[in-house]
Amino acid sequence: MSCVAVRRLHWPDGVIEEIHHLEKNDNVPVVAANDNILYVLEMNDGWFARHNINTGTVIRTEKGSLAETFLRRQ
């Protein structure tokens, strides 16, 4: 598995700050390098590289930013 740590500051929301490799069945937590991380996205190992997703990439959905997508009040 791999995971990305996505920052949420003021703007831009959804910038990938860190990419970490995760070992299967390893329960040791991954600590982010800074305190601005709000989201973590886990994918199969190598998925980010195959899709040319690196640090600095901005993640958005069809509904907008990650905050607009997941933190929108109902």
mmCIF file of the N, C-alpha and C atoms, coordinates in Angstrom:
data_MODEL
# 
_entry.id   MODEL 
# 
loop_
_atom_site.group_PDB 
_atom_site.id 
_atom_site.type_symbol 
_atom_site.label_atom_id 
_atom_site.label_alt_id 
_atom_site.label_comp_id 
_atom_site.label_asym_id 
_atom_site.label_entity_id 
_atom_site.label_seq_id 
_atom_site.pdbx_PDB_ins_code 
_atom_site.Cartn_x 
_atom_site.Cartn_y 
_atom_site.Cartn_z 
_atom_site.occupancy 
_atom_site.B_iso_or_equiv 
_atom_site.pdbx_formal_charge 
_atom_site.auth_seq_id 
_atom_site.auth_comp_id 
_atom_site.auth_asym_id 
_atom_site.auth_atom_id 
_atom_site.pdbx_PDB_model_num 
ATOM 1   N N  . MET A 1 1  ? 0.836   -1.183 0.000   1.00 0.00 ? 1  MET A N  1 
ATOM 2   C CA . MET A 1 1  ? 0.000   0.000  0.000   1.00 0.00 ? 1  MET A CA 1 
ATOM 3   C C  . MET A 1 1  ? 0.879   1.243  0.000   1.00 0.00 ? 1  MET A C  1 
ATOM 4   N N  . SER A 1 2  ? 0.310   2.296  -0.510  1.00 0.00 ? 2  SER A N  1 
ATOM 5   C CA . SER A 1 2  ? 0.922   3.612  -0.453  1.00 0.00 ? 2  SER A CA 1 
ATOM 6   C C  . SER A 1 2  ? -0.121  4.573  0.069   1.00 0.00 ? 2  SER A C  1 
ATOM 7   N N  . CYS A 1 3  ? 0.333   5.660  0.675   1.00 0.00 ? 3  CYS A N  1 
ATOM 8   C CA . CYS A 1 3  ? -0.613  6.674  1.113   1.00 0.00 ? 3  CYS A CA 1 
ATOM 9   C C  . CYS A 1 3  ? -0.040  8.049  0.820   1.00 0.00 ? 3  CYS A C  1 
ATOM 10  N N  . VAL A 1 4  ? -0.929  9.006  0.618   1.00 0.00 ? 4  VAL A N  1 
ATOM 11  C CA . VAL A 1 4  ? -0.515  10.393 0.478   1.00 0.00 ? 4  VAL A CA 1 
ATOM 12  C C  . VAL A 1 4  ? -1.091  11.177 1.641   1.00 0.00 ? 4  VAL A C  1 
ATOM 13  N N  . ALA A 1 5  ? -0.340  12.147 2.101   1.00 0.00 ? 5  ALA A N  1 
ATOM 14  C CA . ALA A 1 5  ? -0.795  13.060 3.138   1.00 0.00 ? 5  ALA A CA 1 
ATOM 15  C C  . ALA A 1 5  ? -1.149  14.364 2.436   1.00 0.00 ? 5  ALA A C  1 
ATOM 16  N N  . VAL A 1 6  ? -2.385  14.801 2.595   1.00 0.00 ? 6  VAL A N  1 
ATOM 17  C CA . VAL A 1 6  ? -2.902  15.949 1.864   1.00 0.00 ? 6  VAL A CA 1 
ATOM 18  C C  . VAL A 1 6  ? -3.125  17.100 2.826   1.00 0.00 ? 6  VAL A C  1 
ATOM 19  N N  . ARG A 1 7  ? -2.585  18.253 2.468   1.00 0.00 ? 7  ARG A N  1 
ATOM 20  C CA . ARG A 1 7  ? -2.679  19.398 3.381   1.00 0.00 ? 7  ARG A CA 1 
ATOM 21  C C  . ARG A 1 7  ? -3.986  20.142 3.232   1.00 0.00 ? 7  ARG A C  1 
ATOM 22  N N  . ARG A 1 8  ? -4.366  20.775 4.301   1.00 0.00 ? 8  ARG A N  1 
ATOM 23  C CA . ARG A 1 8  ? -5.526  21.667 4.316   1.00 0.00 ? 8  ARG A CA 1 
ATOM 24  C C  . ARG A 1 8  ? -5.094  22.899 5.074   1.00 0.00 ? 8  ARG A C  1 
ATOM 25  N N  . LEU A 1 9  ? -4.731  23.918 4.377   1.00 0.00 ? 9  LEU A N  1 
ATOM 26  C CA . LEU A 1 9  ? -4.350  25.174 5.004   1.00 0.00 ? 9  LEU A CA 1 
ATOM 27  C C  . LEU A 1 9  ? -5.436  26.167 4.609   1.00 0.00 ? 9  LEU A C  1 
ATOM 28  N N  . HIS A 1 10 ? -5.104  27.281 4.088   1.00 0.00 ? 10 HIS A N  1 
ATOM 29  C CA . HIS A 1 10 ? -6.108  28.220 3.608   1.00 0.00 ? 10 HIS A CA 1 
ATOM 30  C C  . HIS A 1 10 ? -6.330  27.999 2.118   1.00 0.00 ? 10 HIS A C  1 
ATOM 31  N N  . TRP A 1 11 ? -5.314  28.045 1.332   1.00 0.00 ? 11 TRP A N  1 
ATOM 32  C CA . TRP A 1 11 ? -5.414  27.805 -0.109  1.00 0.00 ? 11 TRP A CA 1 
ATOM 33  C C  . TRP A 1 11 ? -4.047  27.446 -0.607  1.00 0.00 ? 11 TRP A C  1 
ATOM 34  N N  . PRO A 1 12 ? -3.847  26.513 -1.473  1.00 0.00 ? 12 PRO A N  1 
ATOM 35  C CA . PRO A 1 12 ? -4.901  25.666 -1.992  1.00 0.00 ? 12 PRO A CA 1 
ATOM 36  C C  . PRO A 1 12 ? -5.153  24.464 -1.103  1.00 0.00 ? 12 PRO A C  1 
ATOM 37  N N  . ASP A 1 13 ? -6.365  24.063 -1.034  1.00 0.00 ? 13 ASP A N  1 
ATOM 38  C CA . ASP A 1 13 ? -6.790  22.882 -0.310  1.00 0.00 ? 13 ASP A CA 1 
ATOM 39  C C  . ASP A 1 13 ? -6.515  21.668 -1.193  1.00 0.00 ? 13 ASP A C  1 
ATOM 40  N N  . GLY A 1 14 ? -6.035  20.583 -0.606  1.00 0.00 ? 14 GLY A N  1 
ATOM 41  C CA . GLY A 1 14 ? -5.884  19.342 -1.346  1.00 0.00 ? 14 GLY A CA 1 
ATOM 42  C C  . GLY A 1 14 ? -4.537  19.116 -1.998  1.00 0.00 ? 14 GLY A C  1 
ATOM 43  N N  . VAL A 1 15 ? -3.497  19.839 -1.584  1.00 0.00 ? 15 VAL A N  1 
ATOM 44  C CA . VAL A 1 15 ? -2.158  19.643 -2.148  1.00 0.00 ? 15 VAL A CA 1 
ATOM 45  C C  . VAL A 1 15 ? -1.501  18.449 -1.464  1.00 0.00 ? 15 VAL A C  1 
ATOM 46  N N  . ILE A 1 16 ? -0.996  17.507 -2.268  1.00 0.00 ? 16 ILE A N  1 
ATOM 47  C CA . ILE A 1 16 ? -0.283  16.359 -1.715  1.00 0.00 ? 16 ILE A CA 1 
ATOM 48  C C  . ILE A 1 16 ? 1.071   16.827 -1.201  1.00 0.00 ? 16 ILE A C  1 
ATOM 49  N N  . GLU A 1 17 ? 1.294   16.659 0.082   1.00 0.00 ? 17 GLU A N  1 
ATOM 50  C CA . GLU A 1 17 ? 2.535   17.076 0.730   1.00 0.00 ? 17 GLU A CA 1 
ATOM 51  C C  . GLU A 1 17 ? 3.535   15.936 0.852   1.00 0.00 ? 17 GLU A C  1 
ATOM 52  N N  . GLU A 1 18 ? 3.053   14.720 1.081   1.00 0.00 ? 18 GLU A N  1 
ATOM 53  C CA . GLU A 1 18 ? 3.937   13.586 1.353   1.00 0.00 ? 18 GLU A CA 1 
ATOM 54  C C  . GLU A 1 18 ? 3.364   12.328 0.717   1.00 0.00 ? 18 GLU A C  1 
ATOM 55  N N  . ILE A 1 19 ? 4.248   11.424 0.306   1.00 0.00 ? 19 ILE A N  1 
ATOM 56  C CA . ILE A 1 19 ? 3.841   10.101 -0.157  1.00 0.00 ? 19 ILE A CA 1 
ATOM 57  C C  . ILE A 1 19 ? 4.639   9.079  0.644   1.00 0.00 ? 19 ILE A C  1 
ATOM 58  N N  . HIS A 1 20 ? 3.947   8.115  1.218   1.00 0.00 ? 20 HIS A N  1 
ATOM 59  C CA . HIS A 1 20 ? 4.591   7.101  2.055   1.00 0.00 ? 20 HIS A CA 1 
ATOM 60  C C  . HIS A 1 20 ? 4.257   5.702  1.557   1.00 0.00 ? 20 HIS A C  1 
ATOM 61  N N  . HIS A 1 21 ? 5.230   4.809  1.645   1.00 0.00 ? 21 HIS A N  1 
ATOM 62  C CA . HIS A 1 21 ? 5.004   3.398  1.371   1.00 0.00 ? 21 HIS A CA 1 
ATOM 63  C C  . HIS A 1 21 ? 4.546   2.739  2.668   1.00 0.00 ? 21 HIS A C  1 
ATOM 64  N N  . LEU A 1 22 ? 3.540   1.902  2.589   1.00 0.00 ? 22 LEU A N  1 
ATOM 65  C CA . LEU A 1 22 ? 3.030   1.195  3.759   1.00 0.00 ? 22 LEU A CA 1 
ATOM 66  C C  . LEU A 1 22 ? 3.255   -0.296 3.584   1.00 0.00 ? 22 LEU A C  1 
ATOM 67  N N  . GLU A 1 23 ? 3.723   -0.941 4.614   1.00 0.00 ? 23 GLU A N  1 
ATOM 68  C CA . GLU A 1 23 ? 3.910   -2.394 4.586   1.00 0.00 ? 23 GLU A CA 1 
ATOM 69  C C  . GLU A 1 23 ? 2.617   -3.086 4.997   1.00 0.00 ? 23 GLU A C  1 
ATOM 70  N N  . LYS A 1 24 ? 2.296   -4.179 4.317   1.00 0.00 ? 24 LYS A N  1 
ATOM 71  C CA . LYS A 1 24 ? 1.096   -4.944 4.629   1.00 0.00 ? 24 LYS A CA 1 
ATOM 72  C C  . LYS A 1 24 ? 1.166   -5.472 6.060   1.00 0.00 ? 24 LYS A C  1 
ATOM 73  N N  . ASN A 1 25 ? 0.063   -5.346 6.789   1.00 0.00 ? 25 ASN A N  1 
ATOM 74  C CA . ASN A 1 25 ? -0.073  -5.815 8.168   1.00 0.00 ? 25 ASN A CA 1 
ATOM 75  C C  . ASN A 1 25 ? 0.885   -5.142 9.152   1.00 0.00 ? 25 ASN A C  1 
ATOM 76  N N  . ASP A 1 26 ? 1.402   -3.982 8.795   1.00 0.00 ? 26 ASP A N  1 
ATOM 77  C CA . ASP A 1 26 ? 2.274   -3.224 9.688   1.00 0.00 ? 26 ASP A CA 1 
ATOM 78  C C  . ASP A 1 26 ? 1.418   -2.188 10.414  1.00 0.00 ? 26 ASP A C  1 
ATOM 79  N N  . ASN A 1 27 ? 1.348   -2.274 11.720  1.00 0.00 ? 27 ASN A N  1 
ATOM 80  C CA . ASN A 1 27 ? 0.509   -1.370 12.513  1.00 0.00 ? 27 ASN A CA 1 
ATOM 81  C C  . ASN A 1 27 ? 1.255   -0.161 13.051  1.00 0.00 ? 27 ASN A C  1 
ATOM 82  N N  . VAL A 1 28 ? 2.506   0.030  12.616  1.00 0.00 ? 28 VAL A N  1 
ATOM 83  C CA . VAL A 1 28 ? 3.274   1.187  13.069  1.00 0.00 ? 28 VAL A CA 1 
ATOM 84  C C  . VAL A 1 28 ? 2.733   2.430  12.355  1.00 0.00 ? 28 VAL A C  1 
ATOM 85  N N  . PRO A 1 29 ? 2.332   3.453  13.111  1.00 0.00 ? 29 PRO A N  1 
ATOM 86  C CA . PRO A 1 29 ? 1.768   4.647  12.478  1.00 0.00 ? 29 PRO A CA 1 
ATOM 87  C C  . PRO A 1 29 ? 2.800   5.410  11.657  1.00 0.00 ? 29 PRO A C  1 
ATOM 88  N N  . VAL A 1 30 ? 2.330   6.060  10.612  1.00 0.00 ? 30 VAL A N  1 
ATOM 89  C CA . VAL A 1 30 ? 3.155   6.949  9.806   1.00 0.00 ? 30 VAL A CA 1 
ATOM 90  C C  . VAL A 1 30 ? 2.896   8.356  10.314  1.00 0.00 ? 30 VAL A C  1 
ATOM 91  N N  . VAL A 1 31 ? 3.938   9.041  10.713  1.00 0.00 ? 31 VAL A N  1 
ATOM 92  C CA . VAL A 1 31 ? 3.817   10.393 11.257  1.00 0.00 ? 31 VAL A CA 1 
ATOM 93  C C  . VAL A 1 31 ? 4.094   11.396 10.145  1.00 0.00 ? 31 VAL A C  1 
ATOM 94  N N  . ALA A 1 32 ? 3.183   12.344 9.961   1.00 0.00 ? 32 ALA A N  1 
ATOM 95  C CA . ALA A 1 32 ? 3.364   13.384 8.946   1.00 0.00 ? 32 ALA A CA 1 
ATOM 96  C C  . ALA A 1 32 ? 4.502   14.314 9.348   1.00 0.00 ? 32 ALA A C  1 
ATOM 97  N N  . ALA A 1 33 ? 5.152   14.879 8.357   1.00 0.00 ? 33 ALA A N  1 
ATOM 98  C CA . ALA A 1 33 ? 6.284   15.778 8.592   1.00 0.00 ? 33 ALA A CA 1 
ATOM 99  C C  . ALA A 1 33 ? 5.835   17.148 9.098   1.00 0.00 ? 33 ALA A C  1 
ATOM 100 N N  . ASN A 1 34 ? 4.564   17.516 8.870   1.00 0.00 ? 34 ASN A N  1 
ATOM 101 C CA . ASN A 1 34 ? 4.088   18.808 9.378   1.00 0.00 ? 34 ASN A CA 1 
ATOM 102 C C  . ASN A 1 34 ? 2.678   18.671 9.922   1.00 0.00 ? 34 ASN A C  1 
ATOM 103 N N  . ASP A 1 35 ? 2.180   19.740 10.536  1.00 0.00 ? 35 ASP A N  1 
ATOM 104 C CA . ASP A 1 35 ? 0.875   19.710 11.203  1.00 0.00 ? 35 ASP A CA 1 
ATOM 105 C C  . ASP A 1 35 ? -0.287  20.139 10.314  1.00 0.00 ? 35 ASP A C  1 
ATOM 106 N N  . ASN A 1 36 ? -0.024  20.412 9.043   1.00 0.00 ? 36 ASN A N  1 
ATOM 107 C CA . ASN A 1 36 ? -1.076  20.907 8.151   1.00 0.00 ? 36 ASN A CA 1 
ATOM 108 C C  . ASN A 1 36 ? -1.849  19.798 7.444   1.00 0.00 ? 36 ASN A C  1 
ATOM 109 N N  . ILE A 1 37 ? -1.628  18.554 7.810   1.00 0.00 ? 37 ILE A N  1 
ATOM 110 C CA . ILE A 1 37 ? -2.253  17.431 7.130   1.00 0.00 ? 37 ILE A CA 1 
ATOM 111 C C  . ILE A 1 37 ? -3.657  17.190 7.698   1.00 0.00 ? 37 ILE A C  1 
ATOM 112 N N  . LEU A 1 38 ? -4.645  17.127 6.807   1.00 0.00 ? 38 LEU A N  1 
ATOM 113 C CA . LEU A 1 38 ? -6.015  16.864 7.225   1.00 0.00 ? 38 LEU A CA 1 
ATOM 114 C C  . LEU A 1 38 ? -6.544  15.555 6.653   1.00 0.00 ? 38 LEU A C  1 
ATOM 115 N N  . TYR A 1 39 ? -6.075  15.169 5.471   1.00 0.00 ? 39 TYR A N  1 
ATOM 116 C CA . TYR A 1 39 ? -6.581  13.975 4.796   1.00 0.00 ? 39 TYR A CA 1 
ATOM 117 C C  . TYR A 1 39 ? -5.437  13.006 4.525   1.00 0.00 ? 39 TYR A C  1 
ATOM 118 N N  . VAL A 1 40 ? -5.754  11.720 4.494   1.00 0.00 ? 40 VAL A N  1 
ATOM 119 C CA . VAL A 1 40 ? -4.817  10.688 4.054   1.00 0.00 ? 40 VAL A CA 1 
ATOM 120 C C  . VAL A 1 40 ? -5.573  9.783  3.091   1.00 0.00 ? 40 VAL A C  1 
ATOM 121 N N  . LEU A 1 41 ? -4.990  9.534  1.946   1.00 0.00 ? 41 LEU A N  1 
ATOM 122 C CA . LEU A 1 41 ? -5.603  8.688  0.930   1.00 0.00 ? 41 LEU A CA 1 
ATOM 123 C C  . LEU A 1 41 ? -4.717  7.477  0.713   1.00 0.00 ? 41 LEU A C  1 
ATOM 124 N N  . GLU A 1 42 ? -5.257  6.274  0.915   1.00 0.00 ? 42 GLU A N  1 
ATOM 125 C CA . GLU A 1 42 ? -4.503  5.033  0.732   1.00 0.00 ? 42 GLU A CA 1 
ATOM 126 C C  . GLU A 1 42 ? -4.912  4.366  -0.570  1.00 0.00 ? 42 GLU A C  1 
ATOM 127 N N  . MET A 1 43 ? -3.921  3.906  -1.317  1.00 0.00 ? 43 MET A N  1 
ATOM 128 C CA . MET A 1 43 ? -4.152  3.195  -2.576  1.00 0.00 ? 43 MET A CA 1 
ATOM 129 C C  . MET A 1 43 ? -3.204  2.003  -2.627  1.00 0.00 ? 43 MET A C  1 
ATOM 130 N N  . ASN A 1 44 ? -3.448  1.096  -3.558  1.00 0.00 ? 44 ASN A N  1 
ATOM 131 C CA . ASN A 1 44 ? -2.535  -0.025 -3.747  1.00 0.00 ? 44 ASN A CA 1 
ATOM 132 C C  . ASN A 1 44 ? -1.149  0.480  -4.085  1.00 0.00 ? 44 ASN A C  1 
ATOM 133 N N  . ASP A 1 45 ? -0.142  -0.283 -3.684  1.00 0.00 ? 45 ASP A N  1 
ATOM 134 C CA . ASP A 1 45 ? 1.244   0.116  -3.895  1.00 0.00 ? 45 ASP A CA 1 
ATOM 135 C C  . ASP A 1 45 ? 1.510   0.406  -5.369  1.00 0.00 ? 45 ASP A C  1 
ATOM 136 N N  . GLY A 1 46 ? 2.118   1.541  -5.652  1.00 0.00 ? 46 GLY A N  1 
ATOM 137 C CA . GLY A 1 46 ? 2.467   1.924  -7.009  1.00 0.00 ? 46 GLY A CA 1 
ATOM 138 C C  . GLY A 1 46 ? 1.396   2.693  -7.754  1.00 0.00 ? 46 GLY A C  1 
ATOM 139 N N  . TRP A 1 47 ? 0.189   2.803  -7.190  1.00 0.00 ? 47 TRP A N  1 
ATOM 140 C CA . TRP A 1 47 ? -0.911  3.481  -7.874  1.00 0.00 ? 47 TRP A CA 1 
ATOM 141 C C  . TRP A 1 47 ? -0.579  4.939  -8.163  1.00 0.00 ? 47 TRP A C  1 
ATOM 142 N N  . PHE A 1 48 ? -0.024  5.641  -7.189  1.00 0.00 ? 48 PHE A N  1 
ATOM 143 C CA . PHE A 1 48 ? 0.291   7.063  -7.382  1.00 0.00 ? 48 PHE A CA 1 
ATOM 144 C C  . PHE A 1 48 ? 1.336   7.238  -8.481  1.00 0.00 ? 48 PHE A C  1 
ATOM 145 N N  . ALA A 1 49 ? 2.369   6.415  -8.498  1.00 0.00 ? 49 ALA A N  1 
ATOM 146 C CA . ALA A 1 49 ? 3.410   6.498  -9.527  1.00 0.00 ? 49 ALA A CA 1 
ATOM 147 C C  . ALA A 1 49 ? 2.825   6.189  -10.912 1.00 0.00 ? 49 ALA A C  1 
ATOM 148 N N  . ARG A 1 50 ? 1.987   5.149  -11.009 1.00 0.00 ? 50 ARG A N  1 
ATOM 149 C CA . ARG A 1 50 ? 1.395   4.791  -12.309 1.00 0.00 ? 50 ARG A CA 1 
ATOM 150 C C  . ARG A 1 50 ? 0.499   5.891  -12.858 1.00 0.00 ? 50 ARG A C  1 
ATOM 151 N N  . HIS A 1 51 ? -0.082  6.685  -11.990 1.00 0.00 ? 51 HIS A N  1 
ATOM 152 C CA . HIS A 1 51 ? -0.972  7.762  -12.416 1.00 0.00 ? 51 HIS A CA 1 
ATOM 153 C C  . HIS A 1 51 ? -0.276  9.127  -12.388 1.00 0.00 ? 51 HIS A C  1 
ATOM 154 N N  . ASN A 1 52 ? 1.053   9.109  -12.269 1.00 0.00 ? 52 ASN A N  1 
ATOM 155 C CA . ASN A 1 52 ? 1.868   10.329 -12.291 1.00 0.00 ? 52 ASN A CA 1 
ATOM 156 C C  . ASN A 1 52 ? 1.395   11.347 -11.250 1.00 0.00 ? 52 ASN A C  1 
ATOM 157 N N  . ILE A 1 53 ? 1.090   10.851 -10.057 1.00 0.00 ? 53 ILE A N  1 
ATOM 158 C CA . ILE A 1 53 ? 0.677   11.708 -8.952  1.00 0.00 ? 53 ILE A CA 1 
ATOM 159 C C  . ILE A 1 53 ? 1.845   11.813 -7.982  1.00 0.00 ? 53 ILE A C  1 
ATOM 160 N N  . ASN A 1 54 ? 2.295   13.040 -7.762  1.00 0.00 ? 54 ASN A N  1 
ATOM 161 C CA . ASN A 1 54 ? 3.476   13.304 -6.938  1.00 0.00 ? 54 ASN A CA 1 
ATOM 162 C C  . ASN A 1 54 ? 3.166   14.378 -5.919  1.00 0.00 ? 54 ASN A C  1 
ATOM 163 N N  . THR A 1 55 ? 4.135   14.671 -5.058  1.00 0.00 ? 55 THR A N  1 
ATOM 164 C CA . THR A 1 55 ? 3.954   15.791 -4.140  1.00 0.00 ? 55 THR A CA 1 
ATOM 165 C C  . THR A 1 55 ? 3.739   17.049 -4.975  1.00 0.00 ? 55 THR A C  1 
ATOM 166 N N  . GLY A 1 56 ? 2.871   17.911 -4.488  1.00 0.00 ? 56 GLY A N  1 
ATOM 167 C CA . GLY A 1 56 ? 2.523   19.125 -5.209  1.00 0.00 ? 56 GLY A CA 1 
ATOM 168 C C  . GLY A 1 56 ? 1.262   18.992 -6.047  1.00 0.00 ? 56 GLY A C  1 
ATOM 169 N N  . THR A 1 57 ? 0.825   17.759 -6.304  1.00 0.00 ? 57 THR A N  1 
ATOM 170 C CA . THR A 1 57 ? -0.411  17.541 -7.054  1.00 0.00 ? 57 THR A CA 1 
ATOM 171 C C  . THR A 1 57 ? -1.599  17.998 -6.204  1.00 0.00 ? 57 THR A C  1 
ATOM 172 N N  . VAL A 1 58 ? -2.564  18.663 -6.834  1.00 0.00 ? 58 VAL A N  1 
ATOM 173 C CA . VAL A 1 58 ? -3.772  19.108 -6.134  1.00 0.00 ? 58 VAL A CA 1 
ATOM 174 C C  . VAL A 1 58 ? -4.890  18.111 -6.430  1.00 0.00 ? 58 VAL A C  1 
ATOM 175 N N  . ILE A 1 59 ? -5.526  17.610 -5.381  1.00 0.00 ? 59 ILE A N  1 
ATOM 176 C CA . ILE A 1 59 ? -6.636  16.672 -5.521  1.00 0.00 ? 59 ILE A CA 1 
ATOM 177 C C  . ILE A 1 59 ? -7.944  17.444 -5.439  1.00 0.00 ? 59 ILE A C  1 
ATOM 178 N N  . ARG A 1 60 ? -8.800  17.230 -6.444  1.00 0.00 ? 60 ARG A N  1 
ATOM 179 C CA . ARG A 1 60 ? -10.144 17.816 -6.466  1.00 0.00 ? 60 ARG A CA 1 
ATOM 180 C C  . ARG A 1 60 ? -11.120 16.738 -6.912  1.00 0.00 ? 60 ARG A C  1 
ATOM 181 N N  . THR A 1 61 ? -12.378 16.928 -6.598  1.00 0.00 ? 61 THR A N  1 
ATOM 182 C CA . THR A 1 61 ? -13.425 16.021 -7.056  1.00 0.00 ? 61 THR A CA 1 
ATOM 183 C C  . THR A 1 61 ? -14.365 16.804 -7.963  1.00 0.00 ? 61 THR A C  1 
ATOM 184 N N  . GLU A 1 62 ? -15.359 16.124 -8.517  1.00 0.00 ? 62 GLU A N  1 
ATOM 185 C CA . GLU A 1 62 ? -16.341 16.815 -9.358  1.00 0.00 ? 62 GLU A CA 1 
ATOM 186 C C  . GLU A 1 62 ? -17.158 17.816 -8.546  1.00 0.00 ? 62 GLU A C  1 
ATOM 187 N N  . LYS A 1 63 ? -17.129 17.704 -7.216  1.00 0.00 ? 63 LYS A N  1 
ATOM 188 C CA . LYS A 1 63 ? -17.847 18.642 -6.347  1.00 0.00 ? 63 LYS A CA 1 
ATOM 189 C C  . LYS A 1 63 ? -16.969 19.805 -5.901  1.00 0.00 ? 63 LYS A C  1 
ATOM 190 N N  . GLY A 1 64 ? -15.699 19.790 -6.261  1.00 0.00 ? 64 GLY A N  1 
ATOM 191 C CA . GLY A 1 64 ? -14.802 20.885 -5.903  1.00 0.00 ? 64 GLY A CA 1 
ATOM 192 C C  . GLY A 1 64 ? -13.634 20.405 -5.066  1.00 0.00 ? 64 GLY A C  1 
ATOM 193 N N  . SER A 1 65 ? -13.200 21.271 -4.157  1.00 0.00 ? 65 SER A N  1 
ATOM 194 C CA . SER A 1 65 ? -12.063 20.957 -3.299  1.00 0.00 ? 65 SER A CA 1 
ATOM 195 C C  . SER A 1 65 ? -12.434 19.836 -2.327  1.00 0.00 ? 65 SER A C  1 
ATOM 196 N N  . LEU A 1 66 ? -11.456 19.295 -1.639  1.00 0.00 ? 66 LEU A N  1 
ATOM 197 C CA . LEU A 1 66 ? -11.732 18.250 -0.652  1.00 0.00 ? 66 LEU A CA 1 
ATOM 198 C C  . LEU A 1 66 ? -12.609 18.775 0.472   1.00 0.00 ? 66 LEU A C  1 
ATOM 199 N N  . ALA A 1 67 ? -12.382 20.007 0.897   1.00 0.00 ? 67 ALA A N  1 
ATOM 200 C CA . ALA A 1 67 ? -13.223 20.593 1.948   1.00 0.00 ? 67 ALA A CA 1 
ATOM 201 C C  . ALA A 1 67 ? -14.662 20.737 1.460   1.00 0.00 ? 67 ALA A C  1 
ATOM 202 N N  . GLU A 1 68 ? -14.843 21.180 0.212   1.00 0.00 ? 68 GLU A N  1 
ATOM 203 C CA . GLU A 1 68 ? -16.194 21.320 -0.331  1.00 0.00 ? 68 GLU A CA 1 
ATOM 204 C C  . GLU A 1 68 ? -16.867 19.956 -0.476  1.00 0.00 ? 68 GLU A C  1 
ATOM 205 N N  . THR A 1 69 ? -16.085 18.927 -0.767  1.00 0.00 ? 69 THR A N  1 
ATOM 206 C CA . THR A 1 69 ? -16.625 17.588 -0.977  1.00 0.00 ? 69 THR A CA 1 
ATOM 207 C C  . THR A 1 69 ? -16.957 16.895 0.330   1.00 0.00 ? 69 THR A C  1 
ATOM 208 N N  . PHE A 1 70 ? -16.053 16.943 1.308   1.00 0.00 ? 70 PHE A N  1 
ATOM 209 C CA . PHE A 1 70 ? -16.213 16.128 2.511   1.00 0.00 ? 70 PHE A CA 1 
ATOM 210 C C  . PHE A 1 70 ? -16.646 16.890 3.750   1.00 0.00 ? 70 PHE A C  1 
ATOM 211 N N  . LEU A 1 71 ? -16.451 18.192 3.783   1.00 0.00 ? 71 LEU A N  1 
ATOM 212 C CA . LEU A 1 71 ? -16.778 18.955 4.980   1.00 0.00 ? 71 LEU A CA 1 
ATOM 213 C C  . LEU A 1 71 ? -17.984 19.845 4.785   1.00 0.00 ? 71 LEU A C  1 
ATOM 214 N N  . ARG A 1 72 ? -18.652 19.706 3.665   1.00 0.00 ? 72 ARG A N  1 
ATOM 215 C CA . ARG A 1 72 ? -19.845 20.496 3.383   1.00 0.00 ? 72 ARG A CA 1 
ATOM 216 C C  . ARG A 1 72 ? -20.928 20.161 4.392   1.00 0.00 ? 72 ARG A C  1 
ATOM 217 N N  . ARG A 1 73 ? -21.544 21.174 4.928   1.00 0.00 ? 73 ARG A N  1 
ATOM 218 C CA . ARG A 1 73 ? -22.613 20.949 5.904   1.00 0.00 ? 73 ARG A CA 1 
ATOM 219 C C  . ARG A 1 73 ? -23.848 20.431 5.203   1.00 0.00 ? 73 ARG A C  1 
ATOM 220 N N  . GLN A 1 74 ? -24.500 19.492 5.837   1.00 0.00 ? 74 GLN A N  1 
ATOM 221 C CA . GLN A 1 74 ? -25.695 18.866 5.244   1.00 0.00 ? 74 GLN A CA 1 
ATOM 222 C C  . GLN A 1 74 ? -26.907 19.734 5.447   1.00 0.00 ? 74 GLN A C  1 
# 
